[in-house]
Amino acid sequence: MQSVWLTALVVLALIIIAGLAFYAGKLLWLVQQQNRQQAELAQKQQHQQLQNQYYVEQSIYTICKAVDAGQCELSEGALRVWVLLNRLPEQQQGPLATDYPGIFQMYQVVKDMPTHQARKQQSKQETAAQDKQRLQTEQALSAQILADTSKLIQRFKPAAPTA
């Protein structure tokens, strides 16, 4: 009689141990799946960040080339480039105001000027005064802005394809 109980307890213990082992194995597998998914997500995010950074760098290069070629007004180029420079990762930014003083100064002048519909809604006198200020600043900072765009063209020049 004792051996039947003992056998039953051993079988019950083995069933419990097997169940717990199965559960532990399942949890371990779920943790591994979750870690794999997190690693894939992190890799996708890193890839997306690199693509975004590449897009920003190429945009800066393209705008600077347009400014350099006279296809884009200095104020518009400075405004667009400054915003893009601030989208670069912090470790790549550096002291932007001292590295590109012409673009920074031009940005400071035009950043609060209305555009598009807001510009159309203001009085002609206000628009004329803003245009005068913008053109005078462009003229005063022209050489510095062009020097800054030249530095940026060199900095973000696309790598030559390797054969």
GUPA-470845 format. One line per field, with one value per residue: residue in one letter; residue number from 1; x, y, z of N, C-alpha, C, O in turn. Coordinates in Angstrom, 3 decimals, decimal comma. Atoms other than C-alpha are relative to their C-alpha. Example, Ala and Ser with C-alpha at 12.3 -4.5 7.8 and 13.67 -1.06 7.14 Angstrom:
% residues 2
rest	c(a/s)
nr	c(1/2)
nx	c(0,890/-0,820)
ny	c(-1,190/-1,190)
nz	c(0,000/-0,060)
cax	c(12,300/13,670)
cay	c(-4,500/-1,060)
caz	c(7,800/7,140)
cx	c(0,900/-0,770)
cy	c(1,200/1,090)
cz	c(0,000/0,730)
ox	c(1,936/-0,261)
oy	c(1,181/2,198)
oz	c(0,665/0,899)
This chain:
% residues 163
rest	c(m/q/s/v/w/l/t/a/l/v/v/l/a/l/i/i/i/a/g/l/a/f/y/a/g/k/l/l/w/l/v/q/q/q/n/r/q/q/a/e/l/a/q/k/q/q/h/q/q/l/q/n/q/y/y/v/e/q/s/i/y/t/i/c/k/a/v/d/a/g/q/c/e/l/s/e/g/a/l/r/v/w/v/l/l/n/r/l/p/e/q/q/q/g/p/l/a/t/d/y/p/g/i/f/q/m/y/q/v/v/k/d/m/p/t/h/q/a/r/k/q/q/s/k/q/e/t/a/a/q/d/k/q/r/l/q/t/e/q/a/l/s/a/q/i/l/a/d/t/s/k/l/i/q/r/f/k/p/a/a/p/t/a)
nr	c(1/2/3/4/5/6/7/8/9/10/11/12/13/14/15/16/17/18/19/20/21/22/23/24/25/26/27/28/29/30/31/32/33/34/35/36/37/38/39/40/41/42/43/44/45/46/47/48/49/50/51/52/53/54/55/56/57/58/59/60/61/62/63/64/65/66/67/68/69/70/71/72/73/74/75/76/77/78/79/80/81/82/83/84/85/86/87/88/89/90/91/92/93/94/95/96/97/98/99/100/101/102/103/104/105/106/107/108/109/110/111/112/113/114/115/116/117/118/119/120/121/122/123/124/125/126/127/128/129/130/131/132/133/134/135/136/137/138/139/140/141/142/143/144/145/146/147/148/149/150/151/152/153/154/155/156/157/158/159/160/161/162/163)
nx	c(0,817/-0,909/-0,710/0,935/0,006/-1,332/-0,064/0,911/-0,652/-1,134/0,572/0,537/-1,159/-0,579/0,928/-0,158/-1,332/0,068/0,814/-0,798/-1,096/0,600/0,341/-1,260/-0,502/0,843/-0,365/-1,322/0,189/0,659/-0,997/-0,893/0,761/0,112/-1,327/-0,239/0,842/-0,566/-1,226/0,423/0,563/-1,113/-0,737/0,828/-0,038/-1,322/-0,031/0,834/-0,740/-1,067/0,633/0,410/-1,209/-0,489/0,907/-0,295/-1,309/0,125/0,799/-0,902/-0,918/0,741/0,369/-1,235/-0,396/0,919/-0,377/-1,299/0,210/0,899/1,340/0,807/-0,353/-0,825/0,824/0,752/-0,966/-0,460/1,105/0,181/-1,193/-0,083/0,968/-0,532/-1,165/0,499/0,571/-1,094/-0,257/-0,757/-1,446/-0,449/0,324/-1,062/0,479/0,473/-0,023/-1,376/-0,490/0,661/0,542/0,816/1,301/0,658/0,463/1,102/1,137/0,530/0,765/1,196/0,754/1,329/0,744/1,094/-0,095/1,213/1,259/-0,195/-0,676/1,006/0,991/-0,517/0,056/-1,078/-1,089/-0,732/-0,708/-1,101/-1,017/-0,665/-0,818/-1,155/-0,898/-0,538/-0,949/-1,182/-0,749/-0,601/-1,133/-1,056/-0,532/-0,165/-1,296/-0,072/0,941/-0,591/-1,112/0,622/0,545/-1,144/-0,437/1,009/-0,099/-1,131/0,304/1,037/-0,206/0,205/-1,201/-0,108/0,252/-1,191/0,195)
ny	c(-1,181/-1,142/-0,095/-0,583/-1,439/-0,506/-0,005/-1,058/-1,270/-0,157/-0,300/-1,367/-0,901/-0,032/-0,767/-1,414/-0,427/-0,068/-1,181/-1,190/-0,059/-0,450/-1,411/-0,752/0,022/-0,903/-1,363/-0,265/-0,181/-1,294/-1,044/-0,021/-0,610/-1,425/-0,585/-0,007/-1,058/-1,283/-0,204/-0,351/-1,344/-0,928/-0,054/-0,768/-1,393/-0,515/-0,143/-1,162/-1,190/-0,209/-0,497/-1,382/-0,808/-0,102/-0,920/-1,354/-0,398/-0,248/-1,213/-1,122/-0,092/-0,486/-1,403/-0,799/-0,082/-0,944/-1,347/-0,285/-0,238/-1,138/0,479/-0,103/-1,213/0,254/0,090/1,257/1,074/-0,023/0,472/1,441/0,722/-0,068/0,955/1,343/0,220/0,308/1,357/0,973/0,470/-0,978/0,203/-0,484/-1,414/-0,909/-1,369/-0,453/-1,460/-0,454/0,670/-0,584/-1,263/-0,717/0,667/-0,220/-1,391/-0,164/0,720/-0,818/-1,111/0,414/1,113/-0,389/-0,682/0,857/0,540/0,508/-0,708/-1,047/-1,111/-0,634/-0,672/-1,210/-1,183/-0,118/-0,717/0,970/0,897/-0,765/-0,227/1,277/0,299/-0,902/0,503/1,282/-0,245/-0,668/1,012/0,888/-0,711/-0,150/1,311/0,809/0,694/0,973/1,091/0,816/0,752/1,063/1,026/0,736/0,947/1,058/0,825/0,913/0,894/0,973/0,462/1,456/0,796/0,470/1,444/0,829/0,968)
nz	c(0,000/-0,025/1,267/0,975/-0,295/0,344/1,462/0,447/-0,313/0,918/1,326/-0,099/-0,048/1,344/0,856/-0,382/0,465/1,464/0,323/-0,295/0,976/1,257/-0,173/-0,012/1,374/0,786/-0,384/0,556/1,436/0,180/-0,261/1,155/1,097/-0,292/0,201/1,444/0,559/-0,420/0,771/1,359/-0,058/-0,191/1,263/0,930/-0,423/0,334/1,458/0,324/-0,420/0,978/1,228/-0,259/-0,057/1,378/0,683/-0,485/0,521/1,433/0,154/-0,296/1,142/1,170/-0,216/0,043/1,411/0,638/-0,466/0,608/1,432/0,162/0,328/-1,214/-0,741/-1,179/-1,208/0,027/-0,191/-1,392/-0,837/0,206/-0,445/-1,465/-0,552/0,249/-0,855/-1,340/0,002/-0,074/-1,363/-0,790/0,096/1,304/0,162/-0,400/-0,269/1,304/0,135/0,252/1,212/1,176/-0,530/0,985/0,071/-1,286/-0,081/0,954/-0,584/-1,094/0,578/0,750/-0,606/-0,464/1,060/0,481/1,359/0,630/-0,228/-1,011/0,697/0,852/-0,833/-0,640/0,859/0,982/-0,656/-0,821/0,916/0,601/-1,029/-0,237/1,177/-0,024/-1,047/0,466/1,098/-0,561/-0,744/1,006/0,610/-1,001/-0,389/1,202/0,059/-1,097/0,288/1,070/-0,599/-0,794/0,889/0,563/-1,030/-0,109/1,211/-0,209/-1,118/0,344/1,380/0,087/0,266/1,378/0,075/0,186/1,089)
cax	c(0,000/2,855/4,626/1,478/1,338/5,051/4,811/1,839/3,739/6,825/4,697/2,892/6,240/7,584/4,477/4,834/8,565/7,899/5,169/7,425/10,296/8,004/6,762/10,329/11,355/8,416/9,278/12,907/11,835/9,513/12,349/14,628/11,908/11,426/15,180/15,391/12,487/14,039/17,358/15,605/13,692/16,864/18,589/15,669/15,677/19,413/19,042/16,233/18,344/21,222/18,889/17,465/20,952/22,026/18,938/19,721/23,361/22,445/19,830/22,402/24,823/22,183/20,984/24,556/25,349/22,248/23,246/26,797/25,513/23,163/20,046/18,793/18,634/21,139/18,439/16,345/19,399/20,621/17,215/16,873/20,464/20,338/17,203/18,813/22,071/20,071/18,575/22,009/22,946/24,417/27,859/27,997/26,722/29,563/29,363/27,230/27,034/30,826/31,442/29,003/28,612/27,230/24,460/23,715/23,474/21,274/19,047/18,684/17,406/14,907/13,707/10,721/9,735/6,354/6,119/3,422/-0,102/1,041/3,289/0,378/-1,829/0,530/0,627/2,734/4,778/5,672/6,600/8,721/10,495/11,226/12,459/14,718/16,160/16,601/18,324/20,625/21,605/22,161/24,430/26,369/26,806/27,163/30,869/30,550/27,483/29,225/32,297/30,052/28,294/31,674/32,731/29,461/29,825/33,222/31,939/28,961/30,392/29,180/31,861/33,118/31,870/34,462/34,965)
cay	c(0,000/2,348/1,540/2,458/5,837/6,292/5,399/7,752/10,592/9,981/9,952/13,108/14,752/13,790/15,201/18,465/18,656/17,931/20,597/23,162/22,268/22,698/26,046/27,224/26,156/28,020/31,172/30,930/30,571/33,615/35,687/34,691/35,629/38,983/39,659/38,763/41,105/43,916/43,439/43,540/46,659/48,362/47,470/48,862/52,061/52,476/51,920/54,501/56,998/56,497/56,984/60,159/61,461/60,707/62,549/65,577/65,617/65,355/68,087/70,395/69,637/70,276/73,546/74,797/73,951/75,896/78,891/78,720/78,652/81,596/79,453/80,060/83,326/83,578/84,134/81,170/78,931/80,035/79,415/75,939/74,893/76,087/74,047/70,975/71,427/71,331/67,974/66,334/64,157/66,258/64,680/65,852/69,364/71,013/74,727/75,628/79,365/79,689/77,162/78,859/82,459/83,887/81,331/81,731/85,530/85,381/82,815/85,102/87,883/85,852/83,155/85,147/86,737/85,482/83,336/82,137/83,121/85,099/87,216/87,883/88,976/91,626/95,180/96,042/98,432/95,630/93,326/96,035/96,810/93,119/92,665/95,691/94,343/90,872/92,184/94,472/91,587/89,316/91,955/92,486/88,765/87,562/86,713/84,966/82,968/81,832/80,846/78,870/77,126/76,232/74,655/72,724/71,554/70,116/68,633/66,869/66,145/62,681/60,020/59,081/55,678/52,951/50,662)
caz	c(0,000/0,872/-2,373/-4,380/-2,626/-3,048/-6,724/-7,151/-5,447/-7,585/-10,751/-9,606/-8,809/-12,233/-13,928/-11,972/-12,746/-16,441/-16,515/-14,845/-17,183/-20,181/-18,828/-18,150/-21,651/-23,147/-21,177/-22,257/-25,890/-25,541/-24,046/-26,923/-29,431/-27,727/-27,690/-31,384/-32,192/-30,169/-31,959/-35,345/-34,339/-33,117/-36,378/-38,408/-36,341/-36,804/-40,546/-40,671/-38,722/-41,140/-44,104/-42,540/-41,827/-45,409/-46,706/-44,528/-45,604/-49,297/-48,888/-47,290/-50,130/-52,829/-51,298/-50,837/-54,468/-55,547/-53,405/-54,732/-58,331/-57,690/-58,199/-54,662/-52,730/-49,908/-47,297/-48,413/-48,617/-45,190/-43,648/-45,150/-44,451/-40,839/-40,151/-41,737/-39,822/-36,618/-37,671/-37,726/-34,733/-31,920/-32,208/-35,848/-35,277/-33,418/-32,675/-35,688/-34,993/-34,955/-37,736/-40,130/-38,896/-42,140/-42,390/-38,674/-38,881/-41,977/-40,281/-37,247/-39,513/-41,557/-39,151/-37,878/-41,187/-42,371/-45,484/-47,851/-46,768/-43,718/-45,978/-48,334/-45,445/-44,084/-45,402/-48,425/-46,269/-43,850/-46,721/-48,339/-45,047/-44,464/-48,031/-47,658/-44,394/-45,907/-49,064/-47,081/-44,814/-47,823/-49,347/-46,110/-45,426/-49,016/-48,865/-45,489/-46,546/-49,742/-47,715/-45,357/-48,235/-49,749/-46,443/-46,299/-49,903/-49,020/-45,782/-47,353/-50,777/-51,848/-51,884/-55,325/-56,420/-56,196/-59,149)
cx	c(0,872/0,718/-0,900/-0,052/1,325/0,154/-0,874/0,620/1,181/-0,503/-0,553/1,132/0,639/-0,868/0,139/1,334/0,003/-0,798/0,769/1,162/-0,522/-0,309/1,257/0,594/-0,783/0,329/1,362/-0,099/-0,648/0,972/0,966/-0,688/-0,077/1,343/0,327/-0,799/0,542/1,272/-0,330/-0,555/1,103/0,800/-0,778/0,041/1,341/0,120/-0,802/0,703/1,121/-0,559/-0,421/1,210/0,575/-0,855/0,293/1,322/-0,074/-0,825/0,856/0,932/-0,703/-0,355/1,238/0,508/-0,883/0,320/1,290/-0,143/-0,941/-1,423/-0,966/0,446/0,782/-0,841/-0,786/0,932/0,465/-1,069/-0,148/1,188/0,092/-0,945/0,521/1,213/-0,429/-0,687/1,081/0,133/0,925/1,502/0,546/-0,201/1,189/-0,582/-0,432/0,115/1,406/0,586/-0,545/-0,657/-0,883/-1,397/-0,779/-0,570/-1,176/-1,255/-0,649/-0,859/-1,325/-0,888/-1,416/-0,816/-1,087/0,225/-1,392/-1,217/0,165/0,668/-1,007/-0,991/0,531/-0,027/1,202/1,206/0,842/0,830/1,202/1,124/0,772/0,904/1,264/1,024/0,678/1,061/1,271/0,877/0,669/1,247/1,171/0,672/0,329/1,297/0,091/-0,933/0,573/1,197/-0,543/-0,549/1,122/0,528/-0,973/0,011/1,144/-0,304/-0,960/0,092/-0,160/1,309/-0,022/-0,249/1,287/-0,292/0,415)
cy	c(1,259/0,172/0,575/1,510/0,632/0,100/1,131/1,382/0,265/0,357/1,416/1,023/0,122/0,795/1,493/0,537/0,145/1,226/1,286/0,160/0,489/1,496/0,869/0,065/0,951/1,459/0,396/0,257/1,352/1,157/0,114/0,640/1,513/0,699/0,110/1,130/1,377/0,314/0,400/1,415/1,040/0,152/0,817/1,487/0,637/0,232/1,228/1,296/0,315/0,524/1,456/0,932/0,204/0,991/1,453/0,494/0,311/1,252/1,234/0,225/0,626/1,477/0,888/0,134/1,007/1,437/0,428/0,345/1,173/-0,408/0,118/1,262/-0,366/-0,185/-1,312/-1,186/-0,078/-0,546/-1,515/-0,801/0,007/-1,001/-1,429/-0,301/-0,376/-1,349/-1,074/-0,498/0,979/-0,144/0,479/1,498/0,903/1,363/0,675/1,509/0,520/-0,652/0,648/1,334/0,763/-0,585/0,244/1,420/0,244/-0,679/0,844/1,148/-0,482/-1,025/0,367/0,742/-0,935/-0,454/-0,395/0,869/1,142/1,224/0,751/0,828/1,257/1,166/0,041/0,737/-0,947/-0,937/0,704/0,230/-1,294/-0,384/0,864/-0,496/-1,294/0,213/0,696/-0,999/-0,980/0,638/0,086/-1,342/-0,900/-0,809/-1,082/-1,187/-0,912/-0,804/-1,167/-1,108/-0,805/-1,027/-1,173/-0,911/-0,993/-1,024/-1,121/-0,488/-1,518/-0,709/-0,472/-1,504/-0,768/-1,058/-1,388)
cz	c(0,000/-1,338/-1,095/0,195/-0,393/-1,514/-0,553/0,245/-0,940/-1,396/-0,017/0,012/-1,378/-0,969/0,287/-0,503/-1,523/-0,438/0,235/-0,981/-1,344/0,060/-0,024/-1,408/-0,891/0,311/-0,573/-1,500/-0,282/0,229/-1,178/-1,205/0,193/-0,212/-1,482/-0,663/0,364/-0,776/-1,437/-0,046/0,158/-1,287/-1,042/0,347/-0,344/-1,504/-0,421/0,388/-0,983/-1,316/0,165/0,014/-1,409/-0,789/0,404/-0,586/-1,496/-0,275/0,262/-1,187/-1,216/0,138/-0,091/-1,436/-0,740/0,402/-0,684/-1,486/-0,256/-0,364/1,182/0,737/1,258/1,258/0,039/0,241/1,445/0,933/-0,100/0,534/1,524/0,657/-0,176/0,877/1,415/0,086/0,021/1,436/0,733/-0,157/-1,336/-0,160/0,309/0,321/-1,311/-0,196/-0,272/-1,244/-1,265/0,391/-0,986/-0,093/1,292/0,081/-0,946/0,538/1,105/-0,526/-0,593/0,701/0,419/-1,057/-0,522/-1,444/-0,477/0,303/1,010/-0,630/-0,858/0,818/0,675/-0,986/-0,943/0,595/0,852/-0,873/-0,607/1,012/0,288/-1,171/-0,022/1,026/-0,452/-1,086/0,493/0,762/-0,953/-0,595/0,981/0,314/-1,195/-0,010/1,081/-0,253/-1,081/0,513/0,828/-0,898/-0,649/1,002/0,105/-1,226/0,155/1,089/-0,404/-1,447/-0,043/-0,338/-1,453/-0,027/-0,259/-1,048/0,416)
ox	c(0,607/0,950/-0,401/-0,020/1,367/0,687/-0,475/0,523/1,378/0,051/-0,340/1,039/1,012/-0,357/0,192/1,398/0,554/-0,412/0,742/1,492/0,116/-0,021/1,274/1,105/-0,211/0,430/1,534/0,537/-0,247/0,936/1,322/-0,066/0,126/1,387/0,896/-0,284/0,556/1,499/0,314/-0,264/1,082/1,238/-0,188/0,134/1,394/0,676/-0,373/0,636/1,350/0,036/-0,209/1,167/1,000/-0,326/0,337/1,415/0,515/-0,562/0,775/1,125/-0,157/-0,201/1,190/0,995/-0,393/0,294/1,398/0,587/-1,205/-2,201/-2,162/1,643/0,564/-0,561/-0,880/0,599/0,555/-0,773/-0,250/1,007/0,438/-0,575/0,413/1,345/0,217/-1,004/0,778/-0,257/1,808/2,212/1,756/0,328/1,557/-1,799/0,353/0,503/1,572/1,447/0,154/-1,883/-1,855/-2,388/-1,985/-1,721/-2,135/-2,355/-1,875/-1,825/-2,355/-1,989/-2,299/-1,946/-0,840/0,879/-2,347/-1,201/-0,428/0,356/-0,963/-1,537/-0,259/-0,207/2,246/2,347/2,071/1,989/2,283/2,302/1,991/2,016/2,348/2,219/1,881/2,129/2,369/2,103/1,818/2,278/2,321/1,876/0,708/1,270/0,591/-0,573/0,493/1,419/0,006/-0,373/0,972/0,845/-0,558/-0,210/1,005/0,077/-0,806/-0,857/0,456/2,131/-1,070/0,230/2,142/-1,389/0,318)
oy	c(2,228/1,301/1,240/2,271/1,718/1,085/1,837/2,263/1,391/1,236/2,160/2,059/1,217/1,529/2,305/1,634/1,113/1,923/2,189/1,275/1,306/2,235/1,924/1,104/1,658/2,278/1,518/1,178/2,040/2,153/1,220/1,408/2,279/1,788/1,109/1,842/2,285/1,465/1,285/2,170/2,074/1,252/1,608/2,333/1,780/1,239/1,989/2,279/1,477/1,401/2,267/2,025/1,306/1,806/2,344/1,628/1,291/1,968/2,216/1,359/1,526/2,249/1,958/1,196/1,775/2,340/1,554/1,192/1,505/0,432/-0,140/1,508/-1,420/-1,059/-1,951/-2,101/-1,164/-1,317/-2,197/-1,829/-1,010/-1,681/-2,246/-1,415/-1,192/-1,807/-2,257/0,205/1,584/0,857/0,663/2,099/1,745/1,516/1,388/1,967/1,507/-0,069/0,722/1,441/1,397/0,145/0,487/1,605/0,928/-0,138/0,921/1,551/0,168/-1,302/-0,490/1,157/-2,118/0,225/-0,425/2,071/2,207/2,357/1,979/1,817/2,068/0,975/-0,552/0,453/-0,883/-1,223/0,123/0,121/-1,267/-0,876/0,394/-0,560/-1,472/-0,396/0,391/-0,972/-1,368/-0,014/-0,116/-1,391/-2,056/-2,022/-2,178/-2,333/-2,135/-1,933/-2,268/-2,292/-2,006/-2,157/-2,323/-2,116/-2,165/-2,190/-2,263/-1,055/-2,237/-0,199/-0,824/-2,234/-0,345/-1,614/-2,325)
oz	c(-0,713/-1,772/-2,003/-0,772/-0,971/-2,024/-1,479/-0,609/-1,397/-2,057/-0,974/-0,646/-1,797/-1,815/-0,636/-1,058/-2,046/-1,376/-0,600/-1,383/-2,009/-0,881/-0,659/-1,827/-1,720/-0,603/-1,051/-2,014/-1,220/-0,494/-1,586/-1,939/-0,749/-0,785/-1,921/-1,525/-0,467/-1,150/-2,000/-0,974/-0,509/-1,626/-1,779/-0,543/-0,797/-1,942/-1,288/-0,349/-1,319/-1,942/-0,736/-0,548/-1,758/-1,545/-0,444/-1,056/-1,951/-1,241/-0,476/-1,627/-1,853/-0,808/-0,698/-1,823/-1,567/-0,435/-1,172/-2,000/-1,411/-0,815/1,044/0,889/1,855/2,078/1,087/0,995/2,018/1,845/0,920/1,186/2,125/1,614/0,739/1,384/2,073/1,184/0,172/2,368/0,126/-0,246/-1,466/-1,095/-0,510/0,427/-1,937/-1,270/-0,988/-1,903/-2,275/0,405/-0,576/-0,085/1,257/0,477/-0,588/0,427/1,190/0,123/-0,416/0,226/0,386/-0,796/-0,754/-2,235/0,299/0,035/0,838/-0,263/-0,932/0,328/1,158/-2,189/-0,672/0,232/0,838/-0,573/-0,700/0,670/0,454/-0,974/-0,367/0,739/-0,262/-1,034/0,029/0,658/-0,741/-0,761/0,593/0,568/-1,008/-0,218/0,826/0,016/-0,969/0,074/0,799/-0,609/-0,872/0,630/0,246/-1,106/-0,192/0,979/0,029/-1,989/0,744/-1,099/-1,994/0,840/-1,037/-1,106/-0,378)
